[in-house]
Amino acid sequence: MTRKNTVHVRMAAILAAALSIALAFSARAAQVGSQAPDFHGTDSSGKTQSLDQYRGKYVVLEWHNHDCPYTVKHYQSGNMQSLQKEWTAKGVAWFTVISSAPGTQGYVDAGAENAYMKKMGAKPTAAILDPSGAIGHLYDAKTTPNMFIIDPNGKLIYAGAIDDHATTEVSDIQSSKNYVSAALTEAMAGRPVQTAYTRPYGCSVKYAQ
């Protein structure tokens, strides 16, 4: 085999492996109406968090990047913190998930994340650090923010945007329909979630390459 052919074979093998990994993630990714995949991660306090620990509760997953203008919109305005406080007070487990890889926009270590939450008055149940992107790929999280809601039986009942205004303008929040609040309100009242999926908007999740 010539050197040129060897290079082509190696490249084909690499591409095939990458495709195989992508398909595996796609097959395992969370689907609305199906059981949400269990996740395991370490939060900024060093505690292990997993979905199965919260069986019997509603769970919200919020993908986060503190440098993303779309995330900034919801934190500088206090909108995200208000949602966290409102719904955790009603028994919801709310997790901020950070899947930015080291060296990319939004990456933080535990100390930096704890300082950020204190500064911003954020009140999630915990902030899960996911620098490998394992949890992000498990849920096919695409943007920051990207929101997911899991019911007490472990079924994914909402996935998508936080609201219906895909902008970085704080002034748009007041007139926006908040899909997370709407879904939780409907589900907790025993009603079907009317809008169970929307296209998420924001910055792309900065996964490891």
N, C-alpha and C positions, 0 to 999 in steps of 0.2 A: 504493500500500500504506500502511495506517495505521501510526502509530508502534507501536501495540500488536501488530499483526501482525509488524512488523519485529523487535520484541523476541522474539516467539515463534519466528520463523525462526532468529534468532541462537542462541537457547537450544537449539533442535533441532539446529543445526549443531554446537554445542559438545558436546552429549550424544552425538551420532553419532561425533564425533572421539574422545571418551573411550572409547566402546564399541569403536571400531576398534582403539585402542591396547591396550585390555584383551584383546581377542581375539587380537591379534598376539602379545602376551606369552604368553597361554595356549597358543597353537599352538606356540610355540617352547620352552615350559617343559619341563624335564627329566622324562622318564617312566622309571620303573623297567623294566629289561629292554631299553631303547633306548640308543643312543649318547648320552652326556652332552654337552650343548652346550659348546663351547670357551668359556672365559672369558679375559678380559684385564683385569688390574688392577694397581695400584701398591701395593706393600707398605709397611710403616712404615719400611723402610730405604731407600725410594726406588727399589727394583728392580721391574721389570715381571715379573709372574707370569702364566702362562697354562697351561691344561690340557695343551696339546700339548707343553709342555716336559717333562712327566712321563709321557709315553707309556712303557709298560713297567713302571710302578709302580702300586701301589694309592694312591688319593688320597682323603683325608677332607676334607670341607668342614664347618666348624662355625660356624654363625651365632651371633654374640656381641653382647651388650649388657651392659657391666659394671655397670650400675645396675639391671638386671632381677633380682628376687629369685630367679628360677629359675636364672639364670646364677650368681648369687652362691652359691647352694647348692653348685654343682659346683666352684666355684673356692675358696671359703673352706674347704671340706672337703679340697681337694687332689685331688679325684676327676678333674677334667678334666686337670690337669697330669700325673697318673699315667698316664692314657690316652695323652696326647701323648708322654710319654717312652717308654712301653712300645712303642707302635706305630711311632714314628719309628725306634727302635732296630732294628726288624725291617724297615726299608726303606720304610715308608709315608710318603708326603708328606702332611702334615697342615696345613691352612690354616684359621686363624681368619678369618672374614669379618665385617666390620662395615658394615652397610648403613644405619645410623642417619643421617638427614639432618642437616645443620647446624641447631642450635637445638632438636634433639629429644633425648629421653632416650637416652643411650648414645653420642652422637656424640663422637668424639675426633679430634685431629689426630695426626700421626706421633709427635711428641714425647711426648704424653700416653699413647699406646698403648705406646710403648717403656718408659716409666716404669712403667706398669701391669704389663706382662709381667715386668719385673725384680722389682717388688715381690712379685708373686704366684708367681714361679718358674715361669711358663708356658714351655713349650718346643715351640710349634708350629714347623713348617718356616718359616712366615712368617705375619704378620697382614696381610691385604689390606684396604685402606681403600676402601669402596664407597659414598661419600656420595650419589652419584647414584642408587643402588639398581639399577644396571644388572645386576650379577651376581645380586643377590637376586631380581629379576624373572625373570632367565633361568632360575633354578632354582625359581622360585615358592616361595622361602623364606618361611615364615609366622610363625615364632616364634623366640625366643631362649631356649634353644638349638633349632636344627633341624639335623639331621645328614644328610649325604649321603656315600655311598661309591661310588667309581668304580674299576672293575677295570683291570688293565694294558692291556686292549684298548680302553679308553675307554667301556665300558658301565656304566651306572648300575645298581648291584646292591642298594643300600639307600637308602631315604629315610624320614625320620621322627624319632621321639623318640630321645633318648639312652638311656632306660630305661623300665621299666614302672610307675614310681611318679611320677605327675604332681602332685608336691607341692613345696613349698619346704623341706621338713624334711630336714636333713642326716642324721638318724637313719635315714631310709628307704633311703639309698644301699646300705648293706651287704646288705640283703635284696632289692635290686632285680636284675632281669635286665637286663644292659647289652646293648642291641641292637647297638651298634657293635662291641664286642668279639666278640659271638657271630657276627656277619656276617663279620668279618675272619677269625676263626678257621676258620669253615667254608669260606670262599672260598679261603684259603691252603692248606687241606688238599685242595682239589680237589672239595669237596662243594657241592651247591646251597645257597644261603642260604635257610634255612627260613622266616625272617620277613623278607621283603624290603621291606615297607612297614608303617609304623605311623602313627598320628595324632600329629603333633608337639604338644608342650605347652610353654607358657612365655608370655612377654610377646610381643605382636605386634611384628613388625619395624617400626621407626619410619621408614617410607619418606617421601620428600618428597611433599608434597601437590600 
